Amino acid sequence: MQANPGLTYNPVIMSDQDVHPESLMMSYGYKPELSEGAAKSPIFQTSTFVFKNAASGNAFFELSSGLRELRPNEEAGLMYSRMNNPDVEILEERLKLWDGAEACAIFNSGMAAISTTILNLVRPGDLILYGSPLYGGTDKLMTVTLPEFGIHTVPFRPWESMKEVEQRLKASGFADKLAMIFIESPANPTNALTDIAGCRVLADKYATPGRPVRVVVDNTFLGPLWQHPIKHGADLVLYSATKYIGGHSDLIAGACLGSKLLIKRLKSMRSLLGTIAGPWTSWLMLRSLETLKIRMEEQGRNAEKVAAFLNKHPKVTAVHYLGNLTRKDGAQYRIFRKQCTGKGAMLSFEIKGGRDEAFRFLDSLRLIKQAVSLGSTESLICHPASTTHITVAPDEKKAVGLSDQLVRLSVGVEHPDDLIADIKQALAKVRIGDGLTASLRGGWSAEEGTAQGASLSATGGYARPRGPMYSDFGRTRAASLYCSITCALQPAMRAQANIGVKRSIGIPT
Ligand SMILES: Cc1ncc(COP(=O)(O)O)c(C=O)c1O
């Protein structure tokens, strides 16, 4: 659906040269003469639009409800802000430039974009093959909500070869029902990459005439700047626009980009479900888009410096950052080189120890805010296993490396020296194994806690492993055994041990 005549394009700019998206973020899609000459688009804070006459109102509704197509030289008009609004439409025109998409639909959250897209393209009985990990909300959609609607969902791991992914598909027994391959690449929070072109090949292999298999990529982690999934074969690109696109931690929104045909379908579903963003939110995003590139580039530069510091820190056991990938990482490195145009500004890293050490680190930060969300001007940090990904099944957490020692950092535009100084002083406060808790053996799952906790209680044990000893034992079962036998459990620790003690796991890093 296009805005009223004149509001959609600035044809002078686009007619004869390839202009960079950043040059168009201040102007594209807006005609000042339609708004009293205002240099900037006003906020069209209105729920409804006045028709010129009854016939034009009828024409707009015929078009929006799909009763007929646009006639030559006819332009669709504005009707009601659940269907369209100038701020939304100008934003859609601008946002699509980054991904080179034909069309874009804006939603009132990332989850609204994801759920509207899936509900529109998938039917009960269909199968969605999805890469795991995913953002916790999307994971719950895949594992709980969609199956309740009779939609089959099967996970695969980003590091598996397409052959292995196909084996999972065949083993599901629903290969002939495959309707969508859904991936987050890089995945939240581990930065694991999935081969988009490989997904395209697999999708095409299982598509039949009249039964397409859609490749849908949540590109939130690299934002519109550093990865363009459509160029690698994706049908649709999704964003939590709350993140880099909004960029200031002050709005919630989503976006989906793809072909005109698919986006038209999604917009019609969006009107029914009422999942469009409002004019004020869209106006804020128009403002944000003007600085998207400079914000993201600065964040990326800062992330590189923060990662370099973390890589060398003795209390950090692993840093999951795209800039750390080397040839030795095999397929992940190859995908990175093929698919990504930047390293991003998202890092996740593992604090030596476990949940207590990770919490201690987080609670010691002074400049970096503890909050979920990402991609904003200010740096934000969180503990995914206990927040954004809390509902991910324990076994899945184990399988994909979502350990208790993992923290996720979204690097902002602060001075990098200040960020590093903050991280340094917070890490200094972490004393490995300081105060026994159930989680002192980092990376152990909580679900086996009761049994192990009981064993600690029974021995009356109190483990206080020193740093080197702890790190030697690391994630080994031996450490668990050691603790069980040698512990002299303090009364205050007993309760904790009873809820959360565990044995070791091998976490893929
Ligand atoms: C990768 C990813 N996709 C989707 C979402 C959901 O977006 P929203 O919170 O805007 O609904 C998030 C939220 O954190 C996310 O990280």
The ligand as an SDF file (V2000), in Angstrom:
LIG
                    3D

 16 16  0  0  0  0  0  0  0  0999 V2000
   17.1300  -11.5830   17.6410 C   0  0  0  0  0  0  0  0  0  0  0  0
   15.8240  -11.0410   18.1630 C   0  0  0  0  0  0  0  0  0  0  0  0
   14.7090  -11.1920   17.4280 N   0  0  0  0  0  0  0  0  0  0  0  0
   13.5220  -10.7400   17.8530 C   0  0  0  0  0  0  0  0  0  0  0  0
   13.3810  -10.1150   19.0770 C   0  0  0  0  0  0  0  0  0  0  0  0
   12.0450   -9.6250   19.5270 C   0  0  0  0  0  0  0  0  0  0  0  0
   11.9650   -8.2520   19.3250 O   0  0  0  0  0  0  0  0  0  0  0  0
   11.0130   -7.2760   20.1520 P   0  0  0  0  0  0  0  0  0  0  0  0
   11.4930   -7.2770   21.5520 O   0  0  0  0  0  0  0  0  0  0  0  0
   11.1670   -5.9730   19.4510 O   0  0  0  0  0  0  0  0  0  0  0  0
    9.6290   -7.8360   20.0470 O   0  0  0  0  0  0  0  0  0  0  0  0
   14.5170   -9.9270   19.8700 C   0  0  0  0  0  0  0  0  0  0  0  0
   14.4080   -9.2650   21.1760 C   0  0  0  0  0  0  0  0  0  0  0  0
   15.3310   -9.1950   21.9480 O   0  0  0  0  0  0  0  0  0  0  0  0
   15.7640  -10.4050   19.3990 C   0  0  0  0  0  0  0  0  0  0  0  0
   16.8910  -10.2620   20.1240 O   0  0  0  0  0  0  0  0  0  0  0  0
  1  2  1  0
  2  3  1  0
  2 15  2  0
  3  4  2  0
  4  5  1  0
  5  6  1  0
  5 12  2  0
  6  7  1  0
  7  8  1  0
  8  9  2  0
  8 10  1  0
  8 11  1  0
 12 13  1  0
 12 15  1  0
 13 14  2  0
 15 16  1  0
M  END
$$$$
